[in-house]
């Protein structure tokens, strides 16, 4: 069984994380992949959730982040979940796009061809599959994303949160999912784990951590909800924010949008079913983008220009989502501050 650990015992502690009150309910927060617009959706959804309930997402007993969810999860654990963290001091949609492009799309050095031939092409010829191209050279690196984490979190970016935090990446050499923050994974600095988890194939170069190359954790699973089973106790509530598992098809959507969503939904349903098999009493709240958010966030999840429209539409859609009677009753039972439920 995958178990969580703190790297404070491995990497010297340089910043103390202040304690925070824990909720009565034990909560797991799972943040899936979804590109730049997926991060905008997650920031919008969590900020709306916090405003509506008074619950700080950093109170979650476990946080699991994949791809853009790794970035959002790091900001959650650093108590830096805010609009300013996401867009800086930008004052217009165009300024927001410029800020995000500068943070996300850093031109990489011309390297990686030999590594790709040795790690990707030659093994791939013996066993052809998608891994043949996953580690291919790209014009972008995730160095800007690592700097983003460091600028927002300070010294915490070079250590690891005290509370259970999992960042999911994909090991290109061993071709498997790696959950940084668990006993099975090698030690890593938070900023490097986030950079590795967000290294989308074909867009970013892989990230080197302790002599191995890693890419986007979404290669293995868009959410990795099943990793929650490594918790010491069953959780009462699991909140999943899944940008790439939309429940409805967007009118006029490109053909590949529905493919990604169906793949995301299928994997998510299987992982949720596995957790429920072990924890039958656990409640789930799955937050997905609706057609209004999708219209802004698609067809290009990596569009910096689409981030602010996606964020604003998320605020509006989440207002209705959280106010639905069934959803609000669930929230009152577990995380609404001051609730007697």
Secondary structure as UniProt FT lines:
FT   HELIX           7..9
FT   STRAND          27..31
FT   HELIX           35..53
FT   HELIX           57..59
FT   STRAND          62..66
FT   HELIX           68..77
FT   TURN            78..79
FT   HELIX           83..87
FT   TURN            88..89
FT   HELIX           93..104
FT   STRAND          106..107
FT   HELIX           113..116
FT   HELIX           117..121
FT   HELIX           122..126
FT   HELIX           131..134
FT   STRAND          140..141
FT   HELIX           143..153
FT   HELIX           154..158
FT   STRAND          165..171
FT   TURN            172..175
FT   STRAND          176..180
FT   TURN            183..184
FT   HELIX           190..197
FT   TURN            201..203
FT   STRAND          207..209
FT   TURN            210..211
FT   STRAND          212..216
FT   HELIX           217..219
FT   HELIX           225..230
FT   STRAND          237..241
FT   TURN            243..244
FT   TURN            251..252
FT   HELIX           255..278
FT   TURN            280..281
FT   STRAND          283..287
FT   HELIX           291..297
FT   TURN            301..302
FT   HELIX           306..323
FT   HELIX           325..334
FT   TURN            337..338
//
